[in-house]
Structures are given as structure tokens and as C-alpha cells.
Amino acid sequence: MLFNSYIFIFIFLPLTLFGFYTLNNRISYRSAIVWLVGASFVFYGWWNPAYLILIISSIVFNFIAGFYLTKENKNQGKFSRRMVLILGIATNLLILGYFKYANFFIDNLNLLIDTNIIFYEIILPLGISFFTFQQITYLVDAYRNEVMEYSLLKYCLFVTFFPQLIAGPIVHHKNMMPQFTKTLKLQVPSKNIVIGFAIFSLGLFKKVILADGIAAYSSPVFFAAESGVLLTIAEAWSGALAYTFQLYFDFSGYSDMAVGLGRMFGIFLPINFISPYKSISIVEFWRKWHITLSAVIRDYIWDPISLTMTRYAINNKYNATGLFILTIVIPVTFSFFWVGLWHGAGWTFVIFGLVHGFYITTYNLWIKIKFKYPKIKLVKSRQLARMIGWSLTFISVVSSLILFRAETFSGALIFWKAMIGLHDISISEKLIGKFGFIEGWMTSNGFLFDGFYHNGIFSNNPYIGLVWIVALMFISLCLPNVSQIVHKYHYKSKIYSSIVSQKKSLLIQWRPTFYWSIFISLIFVISILGLTQVSEFLYFQF
């Protein structure tokens, strides 16, 4: 069941809301939680009921392990708790590895040792990466004595809460559990539903109209590259930019819809995106892109490794170079290796993670050089420096996302070569005779007057795709994001308000007014009318 489907919007969601509020108001909030857990299981089992066994088994196992880790027992030694934690994490990773990486491992083993091991194709259960990471963080928090709730029913809701079950945001036990008690008892249904519906509608519009609208100008280019078509520079950049915006509006749209759905039930889910394409450095980009995943990687992988390496380097009196390698290079590379592998079972994803690890390592090296030699200023103008920083960051992200979308490394190479002009550079035939005496040099050095898009990749007019790209770039860079638009009524003074660090937009802020209700209703209707072909969210495959 998809958020962007008629059955979800007009049947599942209204019935779930009605049952939830009716039970909560007339019987008890516990019965409302039971209803919500049951609805979440129906939501998850809609695709494949067999995988309900998987998620229920995972919940029971992790709850028991977490309960043991949080149980106060004087006879329970530190070593035994550590072993339970290790066993719990290992079991989760083994299950995830089997479903997500078994075929990848067998294929590479066959290639490496020239065997022909046949392994049946495993269908990846939806959301397994998200609910596995979520439960691993729960076990670690339990080991750190940061878990104070032992109710199996509420733990089930923590894992299965359908708005964030399939593709996040990844939530923490300590942030969600208090809401399942206090928030549900003190909720104001009309306010929650109105604000939640506004956020949901904005996210639905981003997915159905913006992301799906520009998809027609990204997918054909990647299919052509995988088929070995030598792209023109215009085709390559158009496809790369189209996918860059498609991915952002698709996933941020999903996250906004999840946040809106959560608010309808009185639950505040964390922000997952804060205008990442406005970033002027790669570090800032990762602070604003898939924020909840970045936080998990930082808190549970990067920081522990960095702390351990720092202590080791100081105790052994390493020089500046050794200190940089131990405290920056190793933690960053290891962390982003897992970022890449988490996204998919393929070498393109692994290289994607390592590329971003290289980006961040390079950025940290530059910061250290600037700190050591403060007089170094390549650009005197602060505004120009910010523009250069933004350009380098944006181009680096666009180039790396080729790996995110390409099915093979050879397809990615075709893209990159085309983007830097290593294939024939084809321009419009209307420009013949416009370059004077240098036209002969151009034709003898790879320039073709055969049209910017002479491969005929697009079924639609490719220049309409350029209009889409410009429009979505304007929205991404010049307009406030959804968290800013609804900040006053959703994130202000709430548990996740500290994440919204940017200046709030005073011109475009949602308010419970007649004109805003007309606007939200309009974009909701436009989105509903756009649901002629329901498409899955891109992050469902991860």
C-alpha cells in the first residue's frame, strides 16, 4: 500500500484515523494503540503477508533482548550484557544481510573464484533496512541505560508505526515512547488533523507532481547509458540533473507525508530534509540530507570510532598526519562505506559511499589547512566564496548520484565521460555558420551540428525537461522547505525544533486561514488528479 494511492488516501487512512480517535476518546488510549498497531501490520502486510512473520519475529527478539539489557539485576555482570548486545546486533545484521546481500555475495563469489553457485532470488522485504537500524539503535540505547519503557505493545508501535515503517524517518526509542503515552492522552484531534493534512498534502504534491513529473527526463537517459548509447553532453547533464531533483522531491516528499501522517495521530516525527541543495559544503549537505540516517551513522559508528582512534593517537603521540588519518580518514571512510552499503547491495552503492567519504575527508583537510594558515584566502569576497562552495558541493553531489541510479559501473562511466565532453559534443544544427573561422576547428575536434539531443532518447520534447529542471532548481534553492513553512504550528517548541536551524520564511508560512485552506485543498486535488499512474517511492528499494 502506497501513500500516493487511492486505497490508502480514501480508505485505509480515514478508517485508521476514525478507529484510533474513537477508541482513544471513548474507551482508552491503550485500545487506540492496539488499533494503530493492527492497522500498521495490515499496512505492512499489504504487499506480502508472509513477511509479517519476519517483522513480528524481529520485534519479539529485539524486545526480549532489550528487556534483558535494561533489566536491573545485581547478579547480571557487565560481560553478559555486552554479549547480549553483540548477539542482538549480530542477529539483526545477519537477517538483514541474508535478505539484502546474499545474492550480491554469491554473485561476487562466483566471479571471484570462477564458480557457478546457484542461489534462488531473494525478494527484499520492504523497509527491512529501516526497521533493522531502528531496532539496533534501541538495543544500543538499552545497553547504555537510556531506555525506560518496557511495554511490548508500545514497542510494537515504535517499530511498526506505519507512517515511518517503510522508509523512515528513522526514530529513536527515547523520543517516541513518551509520545505514545503523553501525546495520545493530551491530543487535540482537529488541530492535529488540520496541520497533518497540510504537511501531507505538500509532500504528496512533491511526490506526484514534481518527482514523478521530472522522472520522464531522467529514467530514459540512464536506460540509454546502460544500453551503451554514447550520450551527448546535453543529454548527460539533463539526465543527471533530472534524477538529482527527482530523488530529492521523491524522498523528501515521502518524509513530509510521513511527518504529516504522524501529526494526524498526534505524533511528532523528526525532520529528514532541510533544503540540502542549498548547502555550501559537503558536510553541511549531509547535515541536511536524510538527517535521521546521518544521525544514526554519526552517533553509533562515526563518533565511537573517532573517539577510540583519538585516544589511541594521543596515547601513542602520533604526529599531525597520523592524527588526521586516525581521527578523520578512518572513521569517515568506514562510516560512509556503511552508508553506501546500507543503500543497496551493489558496488555502485559502495563506491557512492566511498566517494562521499573522500569528499568529506578532503573538506576536513581543507579546513585544517585554513586553520593552520589563516592568511590563505583564494577568494576575498565572502559572497563569491559561498557561491564557489555551493557550486562545488552541488556538482559533486550531482556527479555522485550517477552511482546511486546507475545499474552498473560501466553505465556510470558513460555518464561521466559524456558530462565532461569526452564523447562527441553535439549542438543545434541551427548554429551552423554562426561560429565563423573557428567552425572548421570545432568540426575536426569532436563537435557535431546534429542537435543537443540527437540520440532521440526522450519520448517527450527534451526542452520541456529543461524547463522542469530550472523550475525545480528554483524551488529547491529559493523557496522555503516544508519544515520552514509549517514551523510555527508544527515544530515550534516541540522535541525536534532544534533541527530547524535556518531562518524561517516570513512570507510563506502556513497558517490556519481561509486562503491557506484553499491553497492546500488545491494542491491536494491537483495531486489526486495526478495519480493516474501510481509509482513507488525511490527509497523503497533500499
C-alpha positions, 0 to 999 in steps of 0.5 A, spaced: 500 500 500 502 506 497 501 513 500 500 516 493 494 511 492 487 511 492 486 505 497 490 508 502 488 516 501 480 514 501 480 508 505 485 505 509 487 512 512 480 515 514 478 508 517 485 508 521 484 515 523 476 514 525 478 507 529 484 510 533 480 517 535 474 513 537 477 508 541 482 513 544 476 518 546 471 513 548 474 507 551 482 508 552 488 510 549 491 503 550 485 500 545 487 506 540 494 503 540 492 496 539 488 499 533 494 503 530 498 497 531 493 492 527 492 497 522 500 498 521 501 490 520 495 490 515 499 496 512 505 492 512 502 486 510 499 489 504 504 487 499 506 480 502 503 477 508 508 472 509 513 477 511 509 479 517 512 473 520 519 476 519 517 483 522 513 480 528 519 475 529 524 481 529 520 485 534 519 479 539 527 478 539 529 485 539 524 486 545 526 480 549 533 482 548 532 489 550 528 487 556 534 483 558 539 489 557 535 494 561 533 489 566 536 491 573 539 485 576 545 485 581 547 478 579 547 480 571 555 482 570 557 487 565 560 481 560 553 478 559 550 484 557 555 486 552 554 479 549 547 480 549 548 486 545 553 483 540 548 477 539 542 482 538 546 486 533 549 480 530 542 477 529 539 483 526 545 484 521 545 477 519 537 477 517 538 483 514 544 481 510 541 474 508 535 478 505 539 484 502 546 481 500 546 474 499 545 474 492 550 480 491 555 475 495 554 469 491 554 473 485 561 476 487 563 469 489 562 466 483 566 471 479 571 471 484 573 464 484 570 462 477 564 458 480 557 457 478 553 457 485 546 457 484 542 461 489 534 462 488 532 470 488 531 473 494 525 478 494 527 484 499 522 485 504 520 492 504 523 497 509 527 491 512 533 496 512 529 501 516 526 497 521 533 493 522 537 500 524 531 502 528 531 496 532 539 496 533 539 503 535 534 501 541 538 495 543 544 500 543 540 505 547 538 499 552 545 497 553 547 504 555 541 505 560 537 510 556 531 506 555 525 506 560 519 503 557 518 496 557 511 495 554 511 490 548 505 493 545 508 500 545 514 497 542 510 494 537 508 501 535 515 504 535 517 499 530 511 498 526 508 505 526 506 505 519 507 512 517 515 511 518 515 503 517 517 503 510 522 508 509 523 512 515 524 517 518 528 513 522 526 514 530 529 513 536 526 509 542 527 515 547 523 520 543 517 516 541 515 512 547 513 518 551 509 520 545 505 514 545 503 515 552 503 523 553 501 525 546 495 520 545 492 522 552 493 530 551 491 530 543 487 535 540 484 531 534 482 537 529 488 541 530 492 535 529 488 533 523 488 540 520 496 541 520 497 533 518 493 534 512 497 540 510 504 537 511 501 531 507 498 534 502 505 538 500 509 532 500 504 528 496 504 534 491 512 533 491 511 526 490 506 526 484 507 532 481 514 534 481 518 527 482 514 523 478 513 529 473 521 530 472 522 522 472 520 522 464 527 526 463 531 522 467 529 514 467 530 514 459 537 517 459 540 512 464 536 506 460 540 509 454 547 509 458 546 502 460 544 500 453 551 503 451 548 509 447 554 514 447 550 520 450 551 527 448 553 532 453 546 535 453 543 529 454 548 527 460 547 533 464 539 533 463 539 526 465 543 527 471 540 533 473 533 530 472 534 524 477 538 529 482 531 533 483 527 527 482 530 523 488 530 529 492 522 531 491 521 523 491 524 522 498 523 528 501 516 528 499 515 521 502 518 524 509 513 530 509 507 525 508 510 521 513 511 527 518 504 529 516 501 522 517 504 522 524 501 529 526 494 526 524 495 521 530 498 526 534 505 524 533 511 528 532 516 525 527 523 528 526 525 532 520 529 528 514 530 534 509 532 541 510 533 544 503 540 540 502 541 543 495 542 549 498 548 547 502 555 550 501 559 544 503 559 537 503 558 536 510 553 541 511 549 537 505 549 531 509 547 535 515 541 536 511 540 530 507 536 524 510 538 527 517 535 521 521 540 516 517 546 521 518 544 521 525 544 514 526 551 513 522 554 519 526 552 517 533 553 509 533 559 508 528 562 515 526 563 518 533 565 511 537 570 510 532 573 517 532 573 517 539 577 510 540 582 512 534 583 519 538 585 516 544 589 511 541 593 517 537 594 521 543 596 515 547 601 513 542 603 521 540 602 520 533 604 526 529 599 531 525 598 526 519 597 520 523 592 524 527 588 526 521 588 519 518 586 516 525 581 521 527 578 523 520 580 518 514 578 512 518 572 513 521 569 517 515 571 512 510 568 506 514 562 510 516 560 512 509 562 505 506 556 503 511 552 508 508 553 506 501 552 499 503 546 500 507 543 503 500 543 497 496 547 491 495 551 493 489 558 496 488 555 502 485 552 503 492 559 502 495 563 506 491 557 512 492 559 511 499 566 511 498 566 517 494 562 521 499 567 519 504 573 522 500 569 528 499 568 529 506 575 527 508 578 532 503 573 538 506 576 536 513 583 537 510 581 543 507 579 546 513 585 544 517 589 547 512 585 554 513 586 553 520 593 552 520 594 558 515 589 563 516 592 568 511 590 563 505 584 566 502 583 564 494 577 568 494 576 575 498 569 576 497 565 572 502 559 572 497 563 569 491 566 564 496 559 561 498 557 561 491 564 557 489 562 552 495 555 551 493 557 550 486 562 545 488 558 541 493 552 541 488 556 538 482 559 533 486 553 531 489 550 531 482 556 527 479 555 522 485 548 520 484 550 517 477 552 511 482 546 511 486 541 510 479 546 507 475 545 499 474 552 498 473 559 501 473 560 501 466 553 505 465 556 510 470 562 511 466 558 513 460 555 518 464 561 521 466 565 521 460 559 524 456 558 530 462 565 532 461 565 532 453 569 526 452 564 523 447 562 527 441 559 534 443 553 535 439 549 542 438 543 545 434 544 544 427 541 551 427 548 554 429 551 552 423 555 558 420 554 562 426 561 560 429 565 563 423 573 561 422 573 557 428 567 552 425 572 548 421 576 547 428 570 545 432 568 540 426 575 536 426 575 536 434 569 532 436 563 537 435 557 535 431 551 540 428 546 534 429 542 537 435 543 537 443 539 531 443 540 527 437 540 520 440 532 521 440 532 518 447 526 522 450 519 520 448 517 527 450 520 534 447 527 534 451 526 542 452 520 541 456 525 537 461 529 543 461 524 547 463 522 542 469 529 542 471 530 550 472 523 550 475 525 545 480 532 548 481 528 554 483 524 551 488 529 547 491 534 553 492 529 559 493 523 557 496 522 555 503 522 547 505 516 544 508 519 544 515 520 552 514 513 553 512 509 549 517 514 551 523 510 555 527 504 550 528 508 544 527 515 544 530 515 550 534 517 548 541 516 541 540 522 535 541 525 536 534 525 544 533 532 544 534 533 541 527 530 547 524 536 551 524 535 556 518 531 562 518 524 561 517 520 564 511 516 570 513 512 570 507 510 563 506 508 560 512 502 556 513 497 558 517 490 556 519 486 561 514 481 561 509 486 562 503 491 557 506 485 552 506 484 553 499 491 553 497 492 546 500 485 543 498 488 545 491 494 542 491 491 536 494 486 535 488 491 537 483 495 531 486 489 526 486 488 528 479 495 526 478 495 519 480 493 516 474 499 512 474 501 510 481 509 509 482 513 507 488 517 511 492 525 511 490 527 509 497 523 503 497 528 499 494 533 500 499 
